[in-house]
Amino acid sequence: MKKIKILLPLIVIVALLLTTVPMSAASTQTPVSATEYVCLKTPGKTWMEGDILHVRGQINENVVVANGQVWGFNYATIDYNVNTKTGQIVVAAKAEFVPLEADGGYIGTGFFRFFGPGNKLFIVAGNLRGYGAFTGQSIHLKNVIDIGPTDPAGPGYCAGHGQYFDTDIWDGYILIAGG
């Protein structure tokens, strides 16, 4: 009985590897590099607890630009905490990215951690799975670089989508499942 308890998990792992390796070998990755203009649509509920500012339910309607053209819109509901002493920010965002003139989009959750003023790179775990015309695809963000609200094009891109708040650079890939 003890051998079965040990062998069963190994058999399941091997079976999963055998079924996923051929699929991933047939998958393709397309690099993604885009500029996201963060447009504040609706501020969230805020409160302080000690040195921590909490924000829940902020809504952004972000404009995503790739190769000099608007690629689509990232509709995000954001919850975050700011340590007012260190400047560190931890963010959880539920997002729906909808490319222009597309019958579908990508939906998912992203987690971000900013390390305070002067630290442009931050940790990101963002994966969006495709639906509609994008079923079988997913966007994976490896890095998001915050360049701050300094881009003079930001207010123009955010016109009609909210108040220009920030600019980020997306770095990742689109995974198209093979099979």
C-alpha positions in Angstrom: 0.0 0.0 0.0 2.9 2.4 0.9 4.5 1.8 -2.6 1.2 2.6 -4.3 1.0 5.9 -2.4 4.5 6.8 -3.5 4.2 5.6 -7.1 0.8 7.1 -7.9 1.9 10.7 -7.8 4.9 9.9 -9.9 2.7 8.1 -12.5 0.4 11.2 -12.6 3.4 13.6 -13.1 4.9 11.4 -15.9 1.5 11.2 -17.6 1.1 15.0 -17.4 4.6 15.5 -18.8 3.9 13.2 -21.7 0.7 14.9 -22.6 2.0 18.5 -22.2 5.5 18.2 -23.8 4.2 17.4 -27.3 1.7 20.2 -27.1 4.2 22.8 -25.9 6.6 21.7 -28.6 4.0 22.6 -31.2 3.2 25.9 -29.6 4.5 29.2 -30.9 5.6 32.3 -29.0 5.3 35.8 -30.5 7.2 38.5 -28.6 5.1 41.4 -27.3 6.4 44.9 -26.6 3.9 47.6 -26.1 3.3 50.9 -24.3 0.4 51.1 -22.0 -1.0 54.5 -21.2 -2.8 54.1 -17.8 -6.0 56.1 -17.7 -7.8 56.4 -14.4 -11.5 56.1 -15.0 -12.9 55.7 -11.5 -10.9 56.1 -8.3 -11.3 53.3 -5.8 -12.2 53.3 -2.1 -9.2 54.4 0.0 -8.3 54.3 3.7 -5.1 54.3 5.8 -4.0 51.7 8.4 -0.8 52.9 10.0 1.7 53.5 7.2 -0.3 51.6 4.6 -2.7 53.3 2.1 -5.3 50.8 0.8 -7.1 51.3 -2.5 -9.9 48.9 -3.6 -11.9 48.9 -6.8 -10.0 51.5 -8.9 -11.0 51.2 -12.5 -8.6 52.0 -15.3 -9.3 52.1 -19.1 -5.8 51.8 -20.5 -4.7 52.4 -24.0 -2.2 49.9 -25.3 0.0 51.0 -28.2 2.3 48.7 -30.3 4.4 49.7 -33.3 3.1 53.3 -33.0 -0.5 52.3 -33.4 -3.3 51.7 -30.8 -3.4 47.9 -30.4 -6.4 47.9 -28.0 -7.7 48.7 -24.6 -6.9 47.1 -21.2 -9.9 47.4 -18.9 -8.6 46.8 -15.4 -10.1 46.7 -11.8 -7.2 47.4 -9.4 -6.7 46.8 -5.7 -3.4 47.9 -4.2 -1.6 48.8 -1.0 1.1 51.6 -0.7 3.6 51.6 2.1 3.9 55.4 2.6 7.3 55.0 4.4 9.1 52.9 1.7 7.1 53.7 -1.4 6.6 50.0 -2.1 3.3 49.2 -3.8 1.6 45.8 -4.2 -1.1 45.5 -6.8 -3.6 42.9 -7.9 -5.5 43.7 -11.1 -8.3 41.9 -12.9 -7.9 42.8 -16.5 -9.5 42.4 -19.9 -7.4 43.3 -22.9 -9.5 43.9 -26.1 -7.5 44.4 -29.3 -9.1 46.9 -31.8 -11.7 45.5 -34.2 -11.4 42.0 -32.8 -14.1 39.5 -32.0 -12.6 38.5 -28.7 -9.9 39.4 -26.3 -7.8 38.3 -23.3 -8.9 38.1 -19.7 -6.9 37.4 -16.5 -5.2 38.6 -13.4 -1.9 40.4 -12.9 0.1 40.8 -9.7 2.7 43.6 -9.5 5.2 44.8 -6.9 6.9 48.2 -7.2 9.9 48.6 -5.0 9.6 52.3 -4.3 10.9 55.6 -5.9 13.8 55.3 -8.3 13.2 51.6 -8.9 11.7 51.3 -12.4 11.6 47.5 -12.7 9.2 45.6 -10.7 8.0 42.0 -10.2 5.1 41.0 -12.4 3.0 37.9 -12.8 0.5 38.6 -15.5 -1.2 36.0 -17.7 -4.3 36.7 -19.8 -6.1 33.8 -21.6 -7.8 34.4 -24.9 -11.5 34.1 -25.7 -13.5 34.4 -28.9 -11.1 34.8 -31.9 -8.2 34.4 -29.5 -9.2 31.1 -27.9 -6.1 28.9 -27.6 -3.9 31.9 -27.1 -2.6 33.7 -24.0 -0.5 36.8 -23.2 2.3 36.3 -20.7 3.9 39.5 -19.3 7.5 38.8 -18.2 8.3 42.4 -17.3 6.4 45.6 -16.9 8.5 48.7 -16.7 7.0 51.8 -15.1 8.3 54.9 -16.9 6.1 57.2 -14.9 3.5 59.8 -16.0 6.1 61.6 -18.1 5.2 60.7 -21.7 3.7 63.8 -23.4 1.5 61.6 -25.6 -0.2 60.2 -22.5 -2.9 62.8 -22.1 -3.8 62.5 -25.8 -4.1 58.7 -25.7 -6.2 58.9 -22.5 -8.6 61.5 -23.9 -12.1 59.9 -23.6 -10.7 57.0 -21.5 -10.0 58.7 -18.2 -7.3 60.9 -16.6 -3.7 60.1 -17.7 -2.1 58.5 -14.7 1.0 56.6 -15.7 2.9 54.9 -18.6 4.1 51.3 -18.6 6.1 49.2 -21.1 4.9 45.6 -21.6 7.5 42.9 -22.3 6.4 39.4 -22.8 4.9 37.1 -25.4 1.7 35.7 -26.9 1.6 31.9 -26.7 -0.4 30.2 -29.4 -1.2 26.6 -28.4 -0.3 24.0 -30.9 -1.8 20.6 -31.2 
